[in-house]
Amino acid sequence: MNKKTAAVGKEPAKMSVFERYLSVWVGLCILVGVVLGHFLPGPVQALGEMKIAEVNLPVAVLIWLMIIPMLLKVDFGALHKVREHWRGIGVTVLVNWAVKPFSMALLGWFFIRGVFAEYLPADQIDSYIAGLIILAAAPCTAMVFVWSNLCDGEPNFTLSQVALNDTIMVFAFAPIVGLLLGLSSIVVPWDTLLLSVLLYIVVPVVISQIWRRSLLARGALALQSVLQSLQPVSLVALLATLVLLFAFQGEQIVSQPMIIVLLAVPITIQVYFNSGLAYLLNRKFGVAHCVAGPSALIGASNFFELAVAAAISLFGFESGAALATVVGVLIEVPVMLSVVRIVNSSKGWYEKALPGRSAS
């Protein structure tokens, strides 16, 4: 068994055909959702009204089906390995929590309230900005393992970084979202925000870790088998959520299709900015390329499943916030694959700065 396999207790993460063409499936969801919303408005509205304490029950079930399988991959026991790669960990934490949410807010203010304002529905501008902030406020959990494998990343670093980020997320997601929404002059529904954190972060983390421990008690192969079985469930739940969302958003998208393109601009810029910043900081601090690669990718990617759930809970299916988070899903894979290519192709340039320096 090689080092990477031993470190994670399973085969290295690979990108399935389904994941590679995620943007295609999201595009099909847009089409299906628009058609359903137009021809079956009654059933769609009935699903939207199935709520308890402002929580939509169908969406809550779908979100759990999305998030729990992803959190099942996270080994919080890897937190003790943080010291092994403290420079890379420090850079990623800085970018994820002190730069990315704030840079996205600035990009949202600049583009959505400024450059693109006249091309967007005036009553949704604040909601679009809110969606962008929510999207950037939590770093990716599941796809990180795929990105790390594609750039030959150090598996112990990736495991410990994801565990640390998810721990921070439990405490930092709500305050950061609340702060940036407040600075954006957007009313913060704190009760709904805290309920979203409880439902879509805390409860799934607890369930997934109890389940993970019970599976590992039967051996690593038991965990791997369940993860493989659940992966399609997670993706189907994501796509079903998007179909519902676009069933509500359909008329607006049909009338103004350029909205998606305009929202994609700040999201794309923030991915390249934050991945580039993390990559350059790691190079400056003499961090090995096998750590700098996943650090850059973790620094740039988003936990879009959580973002979609939070946006729907806070602002509703028909909101610009929900639409903005979905645009993040739409462009996630192609943009992140381009970052992987940049990281891999620049390895020679990166390592010219490393001779004689620490690789941790």
C-alpha atoms as one frame of an Amber mdcrd trajectory, in Angstrom:
protein
   0.000   0.000   0.000   1.459   3.355  -1.012   1.775   6.383   1.205  -1.266
   8.161  -0.138  -3.556   5.155   0.166  -2.331   4.418   3.669  -2.855   7.989
   4.765  -6.489   8.163   3.820  -7.476   4.559   4.397  -8.809   4.235   0.855
  -7.883   4.706  -2.757  -6.967   8.258  -3.739  -9.986  10.371  -4.648 -10.762
  10.417  -8.336 -13.112  12.613 -10.321 -15.992  10.595 -11.705 -17.484  11.281
 -15.115 -20.523  12.675 -13.308 -18.407  15.134 -11.294 -16.297  16.160 -14.295
 -19.402  17.166 -16.221 -21.230  18.677 -13.262 -21.766  21.909 -15.197 -23.625
  19.955 -17.894 -25.940  18.362 -15.330 -26.577  21.737 -13.695 -27.482  23.120
 -17.129 -29.956  20.275 -17.618 -31.400  20.990 -14.161 -31.983  24.581 -15.232
 -33.903  23.349 -18.274 -35.942  20.746 -16.369 -36.688  23.186 -13.544 -37.863
  25.913 -15.920 -40.149  23.446 -17.732 -41.626  22.117 -14.482 -42.171  25.605
 -13.098 -43.964  26.659 -16.293 -46.179  23.604 -16.839 -46.680  22.368 -13.247
 -46.805  25.522 -11.109 -49.285  24.020  -8.618 -47.191  21.041  -7.444 -44.055
  23.192  -7.392 -45.710  25.802  -5.195 -47.038  23.047  -2.924 -43.479  21.789
  -2.357 -42.394  25.333  -1.586 -45.082  25.653   1.094 -44.048  22.496   2.990
 -42.361  24.349   5.872 -41.833  24.087   9.613 -40.335  27.171  11.321 -39.372
  28.587   7.902 -37.481  25.375   7.056 -38.609  23.804   3.791 -38.910  20.075
   4.535 -38.180  18.667   1.048 -35.087  20.852   0.784 -33.953  19.960   4.318
 -34.070  16.252   3.439 -32.216  16.827   0.161 -29.575  18.964   1.869 -28.905
  16.281   4.476 -28.568  13.725   1.676 -26.013  16.059   0.084 -23.984  17.080
   3.102 -23.844  14.032   5.383 -22.083  11.767   2.816 -19.513  14.518   2.266
 -18.862  15.052   5.968 -18.563  11.292   6.351 -15.239  11.611   4.501 -13.851
  14.050   7.071 -11.564  12.611   9.738 -11.540  15.004  12.690  -8.935  12.748
  14.239  -6.505  14.207  11.693  -6.456  17.522  13.578  -3.381  16.382  15.509
  -1.458  16.415  12.204  -1.881  20.179  11.780   1.614  20.842  13.164   3.231
  18.715  10.447   2.375  21.312   7.795   1.832  24.419   9.866   2.948  26.895
   7.208   0.580  25.527   4.580  -2.207  25.233   7.158  -1.655  28.819   8.259
  -1.776  30.152   4.695  -4.981  28.255   3.909  -6.733  29.341   7.101  -5.754
  32.960   6.401  -7.117  32.861   2.853 -10.258  30.867   3.707 -11.392  32.887
   6.682  -9.697  36.305   6.568  -9.573  36.948   2.807 -12.068  34.968   0.721
 -15.402  36.059   2.278 -14.293  39.692   2.382 -12.838  39.719  -1.132 -16.087
  38.234  -2.431 -18.086  40.922  -0.636 -15.898  43.606  -2.225 -16.267  42.029
  -5.668 -20.022  41.821  -5.141 -20.251  45.478  -4.191 -18.062  46.494  -7.138
 -19.734  44.430  -9.844 -23.308  43.845  -8.669 -23.972  47.256  -7.106 -21.686
  49.079  -9.511 -20.638  47.859 -12.945 -23.576  45.507 -13.615 -26.312  47.241
 -11.603 -28.213  48.614 -14.593 -28.411  45.139 -16.163 -29.830  43.413 -13.075
 -33.287  43.543 -11.418 -33.017  46.402  -8.937 -35.060  44.590  -6.285 -32.676
  41.597  -6.298 -29.284  43.310  -6.179 -28.897  43.050  -2.403 -30.020  39.430
  -2.576 -27.412  38.594  -5.231 -24.696  40.090  -3.012 -25.977  38.079  -0.061
 -25.747  34.882  -2.111 -22.161  35.637  -3.125 -21.201  36.254   0.507 -22.828
  33.002   1.660 -21.067  31.104  -1.146 -17.627  32.376  -0.098 -18.124  32.014
   3.653 -17.423  28.273   3.889 -14.508  26.396   2.278 -15.106  23.240   0.272
 -15.212  19.900   2.085 -15.822  17.008  -0.314 -14.382  17.979  -3.687 -11.150
  19.066  -1.994  -9.994  15.455  -1.912 -10.475  15.258  -5.681  -8.610  18.511
  -6.360  -5.776  17.448  -4.044  -5.381  14.118  -5.811  -5.338  15.788  -9.241
  -2.384  17.954  -8.212  -0.605  15.112  -6.376  -1.222  16.810  -3.042   0.074
  15.623   0.310  -2.836  13.537   1.720  -2.089  14.176   5.406  -2.145  17.925
   4.789  -5.475  17.708   2.967  -7.041  15.562   5.691  -5.913  17.830   8.522
  -6.799  21.025   6.651 -10.337  19.874   5.868 -10.862  18.728   9.464  -9.628
  22.091  10.776 -11.750  24.090   8.319 -14.891  22.156   9.199 -14.218  22.726
  12.898 -13.795  26.460  12.309 -16.913  26.512  10.128 -19.134  25.409  13.016
 -18.207  28.583  14.912 -17.287  31.108  12.197 -19.818  30.660   9.391 -22.722
  32.506  11.038 -20.660  35.442  12.438 -18.882  36.042   9.111 -22.105  35.868
   7.091 -23.875  38.096   9.601 -21.044  40.647   9.637 -20.766  40.915   5.857
 -24.521  41.058   5.317 -24.660  43.848   7.889 -21.826  45.733   6.185 -23.745
  45.299   2.914 -26.812  46.935   4.544 -28.765  43.688   4.206 -31.083  42.685
   7.043 -29.656  39.711   8.895 -32.329  37.160   9.921 -30.218  35.889  12.827
 -32.709  33.299  14.055 -32.893  31.700  10.601 -29.123  31.986  10.136 -28.392
  30.232  13.438 -31.032  27.594  12.678 -29.348  26.967   9.316 -25.982  26.488
  11.032 -27.572  24.033  13.459 -29.447  22.085  10.781 -26.904  22.102   7.977
 -23.558  22.140   9.821 -23.795  21.007  13.439 -26.329  18.182  13.096 -24.763
  16.713   9.919 -21.293  16.850  11.511 -22.514  14.961  14.586 -24.419  12.352
  12.563 -21.605  11.813  10.080 -18.931  11.402  12.752 -20.988   8.943  14.804
 -21.675   6.991  11.630 -18.027   7.175  10.569 -16.809   5.772  13.890 -19.293
   2.911  13.758 -18.166   2.010  10.231 -14.463   2.220  11.063 -15.073  -0.113
  13.979 -15.834  -2.697  11.284 -12.756  -1.741   9.257 -11.682   0.850   6.668
 -13.254  -1.156   3.845 -16.690  -0.767   5.442 -16.324   3.022   5.373 -15.075
   3.007   1.798 -17.958   0.814   0.672 -20.545   3.127   2.227 -18.855   6.226
   0.759 -18.960   4.713  -2.725 -22.625   3.801  -2.290 -23.571   7.268  -1.034
 -21.737   9.316  -3.671 -24.532   9.002  -6.287 -27.126   9.760  -3.595 -25.347
  12.992  -2.704 -25.092  14.146  -6.313 -28.694  13.238  -7.152 -29.871  15.155
  -4.062 -27.895  18.200  -5.227 -29.422  18.041  -8.706 -32.943  17.532  -7.329
 -32.479  20.639  -5.178 -31.388  22.613  -8.229 -34.408  21.422 -10.221 -36.687
  22.695  -7.454 -34.836  25.982  -7.238 -35.073  26.617 -10.961 -38.717  25.612
 -10.987 -39.190  28.749  -8.876 -36.562  30.849 -10.666 -37.456  29.776 -14.206
 -39.435  32.773 -15.432 -36.775  35.210 -14.248 -33.993  33.213 -15.935 -35.885
  32.958 -19.213 -36.558  36.690 -19.251 -32.988  37.664 -18.266 -30.512  34.863
 -19.073 -27.560  37.271 -18.814 -28.013  37.289 -15.030 -26.146  33.990 -14.790
 -23.220  35.314 -16.820 -22.981  38.504 -14.780 -23.059  36.631 -11.470 -20.337
  34.291 -12.732 -17.885  37.169 -13.156 -17.167  37.970  -9.464 -17.255  34.257
  -8.562 -14.653  33.412 -11.210 -12.416  36.326 -10.259 -12.453  35.399  -6.574
 -11.456  31.797  -7.371  -8.366  32.880  -9.317  -7.502  35.640  -6.848  -7.670
  33.473  -3.728  -5.987  30.426  -5.266  -3.215  32.653  -6.626  -2.759  34.391
  -3.276  -2.510  31.074  -1.396  -0.110  29.646  -3.982   2.221  32.659  -3.883
   2.192  32.880  -0.078   3.105  29.205   0.173   5.979  29.747  -2.258   7.193
  32.739  -0.251   7.211  30.677   2.950   9.056  27.778   1.360   6.182  25.284
   1.485   6.533  22.127  -0.616   4.555  22.033  -3.861   2.604  18.955  -2.715
   1.196  21.126   0.087   0.952  24.415  -1.818  -1.204  22.816  -4.540  -4.050
  21.630  -2.309  -3.640  24.765  -0.181  -4.363  26.922  -3.232  -7.317  24.773
  -4.228  -8.824  24.648  -0.733  -8.304  28.395  -0.467 -10.357  29.022  -3.592
 -13.153  26.435  -3.602 -16.520  26.745  -1.874 -18.827  24.461   0.089 -21.568
  25.145  -2.449 -23.968  22.541  -1.015 -24.049  24.405   2.295 -24.297  27.733
   0.466 -27.363  26.615  -1.505 -29.024  25.339   1.683 -28.294  28.506   3.662
 -29.408  30.839   0.855 -32.721  29.013   0.426 -33.310  28.998   4.191 -32.465
  32.675   4.639 -34.000  34.208   1.525 -36.212  31.603  -0.157 -36.327  29.625
  -3.397 -37.178  32.626  -5.537 -34.404  34.867  -4.191 -31.401  36.233  -6.001
 -29.286  34.813  -3.169 -30.308  31.261  -4.026 -29.621  31.889  -7.701 -26.153
  33.330  -6.969 -25.124  30.225  -5.027 -26.310  27.997  -7.880 -24.135  29.918
 -10.322 -21.270  28.903  -8.048 -22.226  25.256  -8.583 -22.470  25.821 -12.335
 -18.911  27.091 -12.760 -17.170  25.243  -9.892 -15.783  22.270 -11.822 -14.435
  23.949 -15.000 -12.883  26.850 -13.078 -11.285  24.608 -10.445  -9.954  22.228
 -13.112  -8.258  25.218 -14.738  -6.640  26.057 -11.378  -5.428  22.445 -11.132
  -3.822  22.782 -14.561  -2.112  26.032 -13.570  -0.782  24.503 -10.336   0.547
  21.416 -12.129   2.079  23.262 -15.074   3.859  25.781 -12.800   5.493  23.187
 -10.559   8.958  23.747 -12.060   8.715  27.518 -11.592   7.385  27.069  -8.045
  10.180  24.746  -6.928  12.957  27.054  -8.151  12.389  29.074  -4.984  12.624
  26.072  -2.650  16.188  24.660  -2.622  17.564  24.562   0.897  14.277  25.662
   2.430  11.785  23.820   4.646   9.188  21.677   2.909   6.658  21.677   5.707
